[in-house]
Amino acid sequence: MIDDGFTCQDCGGFIFRAGPCGGLSQNIECAGCGQRFNVSRWRGMLVTFARIPNDSEWREDMFPKVLQ
């Protein structure tokens, strides 16, 4: 779900790492600038795409960083 054409609203990056998820929602983090977003899709259509605070709970041991 995180590799289908999303681009970061801050840096224009297109590589994201997955974070916590639940229900239809998936948190993602831009590998370029670290900005976090919450995305939801239903039957292939984007339902929500919202910025979330960077200080939100995010267990680094469960979701290792990519490209470092």
C-alpha positions as CSV (number, residue, x, y, z in Angstrom):
1,M,0.0,0.0,0.0
2,I,2.8,2.4,0.6
3,D,4.5,2.1,-2.8
4,D,1.6,3.1,-5.0
5,G,2.5,6.6,-6.1
6,F,2.4,8.7,-2.9
7,T,4.8,11.5,-2.7
8,C,5.8,13.4,0.5
9,Q,4.1,16.8,0.7
10,D,7.3,18.3,2.3
11,C,10.2,17.0,0.3
12,G,8.7,15.2,-2.7
13,G,10.2,11.9,-1.6
14,F,8.5,8.7,-2.8
15,I,10.1,6.1,-0.5
16,F,8.2,5.4,2.7
17,R,8.5,3.0,5.6
18,A,5.5,1.3,7.2
19,G,4.6,2.1,10.7
20,P,1.8,1.0,13.0
21,C,-1.5,0.0,11.4
22,G,-5.0,-0.8,12.5
23,G,-8.2,-1.3,10.7
24,L,-8.0,0.4,7.3
25,S,-5.3,2.9,8.5
26,Q,-1.6,2.6,7.9
27,N,1.0,5.0,9.3
28,I,3.9,5.7,7.0
29,E,7.1,7.8,7.4
30,C,9.0,9.5,4.6
31,A,12.5,8.1,4.3
32,G,13.8,11.4,3.1
33,C,12.6,13.9,5.7
34,G,10.9,11.8,8.4
35,Q,7.5,13.4,8.1
36,R,4.7,11.0,9.1
37,F,1.3,10.4,7.5
38,N,-1.7,8.3,8.1
39,V,-3.3,6.8,5.0
40,S,-6.5,4.8,4.6
41,R,-7.6,3.0,1.5
42,W,-10.9,1.2,0.8
43,R,-11.2,-1.1,-2.3
44,G,-8.2,0.5,-3.9
45,M,-9.4,4.1,-3.4
46,L,-7.6,6.6,-1.1
47,V,-10.0,7.5,1.7
48,T,-7.7,9.7,3.9
49,F,-4.2,11.1,3.7
50,A,-3.4,13.1,6.9
51,R,-0.2,14.4,8.4
52,I,0.5,13.1,12.0
53,P,2.8,14.4,14.6
54,N,6.4,13.2,14.4
55,D,6.4,12.7,18.2
56,S,3.6,10.2,18.0
57,E,4.2,6.7,19.5
58,W,6.3,4.7,17.0
59,R,8.3,1.7,18.2
60,E,11.5,1.8,16.2
61,D,12.4,-1.8,17.1
62,M,9.3,-3.1,15.3
63,F,9.7,-0.9,12.2
64,P,13.4,-0.6,11.2
65,K,14.5,2.3,9.1
66,V,15.2,1.7,5.4
67,L,18.0,2.9,3.2
68,Q,20.4,3.8,6.0
